[in-house]
Amino acid sequence: MAASSKFVGAASALAISAALVSSGAIVTTVAGVTAAQAATVSRIEVRGNTRVDSQTVRDNLGITPGKPFSNADIDAATKRLFNTGLFGDVRISQSGGTLIVQVSEHQVVNQVIFQGNKKIKDPALQNAVQLKPRAAFDQTTLESDTEAVRAAYRNIGRSDATVSSRIMDLGEGRVNVVFEINEGDRTKISNINFVGNQAFGDRRLKDVISTKRSNPLSWLTRNDVYSEDRLRADEETLRRFYYNRGYADFRVISSTADLDESTNEYTITITVEEGEKYKFGGVQIESSVEGVDTSQLNGLVETREGDTYSAKEVEDSIIKVSEKVAGQGYAFAKVEPRGDRNFENHTISVVYAIDQGPRAYVERIEIRGNEKTRDFVIRREFDVSEGDAFNQVLIQRAKRRLERLDFFQTVNISTAPGSQPDQVVLVVDVIEKSTGEFSIGGGYTTGGESPGPTVEGSITERNFLGRGQYVRIAAGGGLDNNRSYSLSFTEPYFLGQRISAGFDIFKRQSGVSDKYETDLVGGTIRFGLPITEALTAGVAYNLTQEEYEIDDEALNPDGSVNLDEISQAFADAAEESPWIKSSVSWSLTYNTIDDPKNPRDGLYGKFYQEYAGLGGDANFLKTTFKGSYYKTLSEEMDIVGLVGVGAGYIKGFGDEDLRVFDLFKNNQDMIRGFKYAGIGPRDTTVESSKGSFLGGTTYFNATAEAQFPMPVIPESIGIRGAFFADAATLYGNDLPQATGSTGSEWRASVGASIMWASPFGPLRFDYAVPVKKVEGDQVQNFNFGMSSKF
């Protein structure tokens, strides 16, 4: 018992001692922590820095000798030093009265070197990577840049390109960054398949999306490059296509791209569900905002009962109603459509509900991603600014305007909370794309003032110096001393207003019909004012010096004019040249065409007048009109109908008669199947028909055309066919030489065309047969040349 008691007593004593020691240790630790949380030091020592000044490190600490600091202050100091981007490692410790800051500096990039690249030049790759000369080297950034180089090659269709990176240590903290590139072969798109489509054929849907099958000219257009972002954009394009044609339930089930590594070609498959086709049911406007008279808004709604449902028409109606209501002083009113589907009769009734929205204001507009484009170029597309009431409709309109600029690959506008509950921040994220272009192109035309082969080189910049300005310099030439030089400049926002201003300077030399040559030098100062989204007004001042010279083939051996070859009217005009034409012109243009490059629906009309007589030698008033209406006749077969009309009239003033060069002459835009200047009033005393047609003071013309896809030919090549019928009349001439002037007899022709949206511009091949003509008219069945839509 005694022994046991002694053992227990010893154990108890040992336990008590251990407890006392442990308690002392705990007290000591806590005291140490407490001391660290309220420490002071007398000096700060920086170690490990070779390039960064020690005082720079101390300035970023936020800890001052002699003042207490805590562990939180040390954590904050460490983060601040890391955030400078100068250091790869930072450690802060205390030794007595000294705070020791141990840093490890990042290495500095001396050069960024690309090896093995031919398809993408160094400057383009340098823009893609973040590491730059004289910047701090970071391994994470290097890995990100390696992937960015791979992405650059994927964007040009080289998905199998391999990119590796390494660094070359140059000593003294400097490194070269080297990207080693194996560009591989260019990937192509062998086929694009659609699954689930019934209303529209594959060919029509392939024409809608931007991704195209590879063809022999894809190396120029680059539209056969597979990109996941492009495929997502194509999905959205398909949705809008279907939504605007009545298929409100349409959805894309999936879109996949399968790469056949043996051929290096993608097969893209897009699976869709079209749903039923809807028409508009009842359409009405309701308002819960006191004071808003809905009866005044009905005329702004573009949706009509019984029409095919169109999401675009709904959006346009919302914009018009929102602008009208906001203009009446209801800044926070919002317009939201409520659709009611009737699944039995396939209609959608729409109610435009006007309600009082939340009172929110735009605190600021934050723009990101614009390395070239100036902020003000983006801001001016917004109808709202800092401090204005937030309006989602106007924000979406600004987004569409920015997309139409064609300066950016993508535009995304989002909102973020502001500093106050009623404040929002607009965040505009853009990804820029190339806006400059250098091109050399050639062509051949069989009609007009300058027939034969031509070549032109041009430099175009659509976003000059990032200011949104347009600049183009061009020079061209052809046979028979044909030469052309031009310089154009356009400022789209003159004096900060939505008014375009610009000028054109040109010099053109051409030989016409082997009988006379023209030399025109002049310029134009012009202004454009958008009245509505579709209607634009323009005004311009034009000054031109016109010089004409009779060609040697139309001269006699003694140098006099051979009147058997060319009319006296041309001889007189050439003898009295050079002429000065000083004129002012104005125009009204209405344009609702859906796609300028490949129109299928919409109306285009332009009314133009030019008054010459502000000094100079010409005195006349010239009036012209041109209108075109496109309508898709069959969505399933992709047949597009076109009806066009035109007219012109010129009247002289003063004592001088109209000059022969002021009169209208027929061309392929007026009527096909006849030579340039091959119909209308003429001088019958001239044996050569080339020099006998004098032109007229009045013309009318009309055309009807049906355009369709060419069978067998892949849609990616961009070739379509057409059948057409033209009619025109050209008359009126008071020149004494117009001995064979006819009245207003109509000419007519029918024919077929092949249209090619080529990489060199729109080309057109026409074959026309006159079915009604007047004796003496000059026929030209075949015509080939550049085609201008409007």
URKATA-V215930 format. One record per run of one state. SS is the DSSP state (H for helix, E for strand, L for the rest). FROM is the first residue (numbers start at 1). LEN is the number of residues. If there is no record, write none. Layout:
SS/FROM/LEN, SS/FROM/LEN
//
This chain:
L/1/1, H/2/36, L/38/1, E/39/1, L/40/3, E/43/5, L/48/6, H/54/8, L/62/7, E/69/1, L/70/1, H/71/13, L/84/3, E/87/9, L/96/2, E/98/8, L/106/2, E/108/8, L/116/6, H/122/7, L/129/7, E/136/1, L/137/2, H/139/16, L/155/7, E/162/10, L/172/2, E/174/9, L/183/5, E/188/8, L/196/6, H/202/7, L/209/9, H/218/4, L/222/6, H/228/16, L/244/7, E/251/10, L/261/4, E/265/9, L/274/5, E/279/9, L/288/6, H/294/3, L/297/1, H/298/3, L/301/7, E/308/1, L/309/2, H/311/17, L/328/5, E/333/10, L/343/4, E/347/10, L/357/4, E/361/8, L/369/6, H/375/5, L/380/9, E/389/1, L/390/2, H/392/14, L/406/2, E/408/10, L/418/5, E/423/10, L/433/3, E/436/10, L/446/6, E/452/13, L/465/4, E/469/10, L/479/4, E/483/9, L/492/2, H/494/3, L/497/2, E/499/14, L/513/3, E/516/15, L/531/4, E/535/16, L/551/1, H/552/3, E/555/1, L/556/5, E/561/1, L/562/6, H/568/9, L/577/2, E/579/13, L/592/10, E/602/15, L/617/3, E/620/15, L/635/4, E/639/14, L/653/11, E/664/1, L/665/8, E/673/2, L/675/7, E/682/1, L/683/6, H/689/3, L/692/1, E/693/1, L/694/2, E/696/1, L/697/1, E/698/12, L/710/5, H/715/3, L/718/1, E/719/13, L/732/15, E/747/12, L/759/2, E/761/12, L/773/6, E/779/2, L/781/1, E/782/5, L/787/4
//
